[in-house]
Amino acid sequence: MFDWRKLEVFLKLYETKSFSKTAKELFISQPTVTIHLKDLENYLGVRLFDRDTRNVIPTRAGKIVYEYGKEMLKLYKEMEKELWPYKEEEGGLVEIGGSTIPGQYILPRIIKMFKETYPKITVYLKVFDTQGVVEGILKGEFDLGVVGAKLKQAELFFEPCCDDEIVLIGPSYFGRDEIDLENLYELPLIKRESGSGTWKNVLQALEERGINLSKLNIVGEMGSTEAVKAAVKEGLGLSFVSKRAIELEASLGIIKEVKIRNFQIIRKFYLVYFKNKKFSLATEKFLKFFKKILS
């Protein structure tokens, strides 16, 4: 019997070119990645990568297996979803991608409530930045996503589902409770990675108000909201984050929200999925439940 998990590990390793990144993204250990790869190579009778201490380079055979393999895995997952209703009447599988804020602060609560109503439906949630979620949907890794920015993808539908406020935060000892927008030029600022929906919204809002983005004093870049909050706590600089992400820290006085006079960033979160997508029964149930909770 062909082991589809081994193929999934190979595809991820091909894309990341890193055993450690593959292990992290698939929630397995590096030795397990190595074992799966060797088993697949033995099964197919070809070497898939040339490996040394620093590089993971696909062989010609590896490139062929990747091109066919990603289509095979996509078809297999689609078949699995179609078969779920016949395995168990009330069962099913829903795979969701969530960008940082929805994935950490909105979706877990909704999934818990959904599971209480539909205990036999399995829900998988993976958290990436907005760009990563959109790419996952395009590759067929997720049925749908919830993201913090609307990207230009003609084949995808972005449906507004709820609002969020992005606020400026500083360490608890920051000397001012309120600043003018022009004061941003004077402050050390920590940015998010380029794929972040939060950061895209911040840049757009500042640019619309005439702020010269090239003159901002960027002192660092962080790859997650948690990393941003940690850097702000340590006094590295100030940053923009979702207000949802600092509820606990603000209540404990660990992080301080700094108001900007006559300026507010309200952004929408979006459900994102393929246009004219035929969802499984389980995914249809989740979509209806999600929209009802947030209505």
C-alpha positions, 0 to 999 in steps of 0.5 A, spaced: 500 500 500 502 506 498 504 511 503 501 518 502 504 521 508 511 519 505 509 523 499 507 529 503 513 529 507 517 529 500 513 534 497 514 539 503 522 537 503 522 539 496 519 546 497 522 548 503 529 545 501 530 544 509 529 538 513 528 542 520 523 547 516 519 541 513 519 537 520 516 544 523 511 545 518 508 538 518 509 537 526 514 531 526 521 530 528 527 531 523 529 523 524 522 522 521 523 526 515 529 522 514 526 515 515 520 517 510 524 520 505 528 513 505 522 509 505 519 513 499 526 512 495 526 505 496 519 504 494 520 508 487 527 505 486 530 512 485 534 517 489 530 524 490 535 528 493 543 530 493 544 531 500 550 534 503 551 538 510 548 544 508 544 543 501 538 539 499 538 539 492 533 535 488 535 530 483 532 529 476 528 524 478 526 528 484 523 533 480 519 528 476 516 525 482 515 532 485 511 534 479 507 528 478 506 527 486 503 534 488 497 532 483 497 525 485 496 528 493 491 533 491 487 528 487 487 523 493 485 528 498 479 530 494 477 523 493 478 522 501 473 528 502 468 525 497 468 518 501 468 521 508 460 521 508 460 514 506 465 512 511 460 515 517 454 519 516 456 524 521 463 525 519 468 528 515 474 532 514 475 540 514 482 543 512 483 550 514 488 555 513 488 561 518 493 567 518 496 569 524 490 573 528 484 569 526 488 563 526 490 564 534 485 568 536 478 567 532 478 560 529 480 556 535 474 558 539 469 557 533 472 550 532 471 548 539 464 550 539 463 547 532 466 540 535 461 541 540 455 541 535 459 536 530 463 531 534 465 526 528 467 532 524 475 532 524 477 539 523 485 541 521 487 548 522 494 550 520 497 558 521 501 561 516 501 569 514 496 571 509 500 570 503 502 563 506 494 561 507 493 563 500 498 559 497 496 553 501 489 554 498 492 555 491 495 548 492 489 545 494 492 544 502 486 547 505 479 547 503 478 555 505 482 560 509 481 566 514 486 572 512 487 579 514 488 582 507 485 581 500 490 579 495 489 580 488 488 572 486 483 572 480 481 565 481 479 566 489 473 569 492 475 573 498 468 574 503 468 579 508 467 576 515 468 580 521 472 586 523 479 588 527 482 594 529 490 594 529 493 598 534 500 601 536 503 598 542 509 600 546 512 597 552 509 599 559 514 604 561 513 608 554 512 615 556 506 617 552 499 615 552 497 619 545 501 621 539 500 625 533 501 621 526 507 625 525 511 622 531 511 616 528 517 618 524 521 619 531 519 612 534 523 606 533 518 601 529 518 594 529 515 591 522 512 584 520 514 580 515 512 582 508 507 576 507 503 579 513 496 581 512 497 586 519 503 589 516 499 590 509 494 594 512 498 598 516 502 600 510 496 602 506 493 606 512 499 610 513 500 611 506 493 614 505 494 619 510 500 621 507 506 618 511 512 617 507 514 610 508 521 610 507 522 615 512 519 611 518 525 608 523 524 601 522 529 597 527 527 590 526 522 585 523 519 579 526 515 573 523 510 573 528 505 577 533 508 573 539 515 575 536 513 582 536 510 582 542 516 580 546 520 585 542 516 590 544 516 588 552 523 588 551 523 595 549 526 594 542 521 599 539 514 600 538 509 596 533 502 595 530 498 589 532 491 586 532 488 589 538 485 582 539 492 579 540 494 584 546 488 583 551 491 579 556 498 583 556 494 590 556 490 587 562 496 585 566 500 592 564 505 588 560 504 592 554 501 599 553 496 601 547 499 608 544 493 612 541 494 616 535 490 622 535 485 622 529 487 616 526 484 609 526 486 602 523 480 598 522 480 592 517 476 586 515 478 579 515 476 575 509 474 568 508 477 565 502 476 559 497 476 558 490 470 561 486 465 556 484 468 551 489 464 544 490 465 543 498 464 537 502 458 536 506 463 537 512 466 543 509 459 546 508 457 545 515 463 548 518 462 554 513 454 555 515 456 555 522 462 560 522 458 565 518 452 564 523 457 565 529 460 571 526 453 574 524 
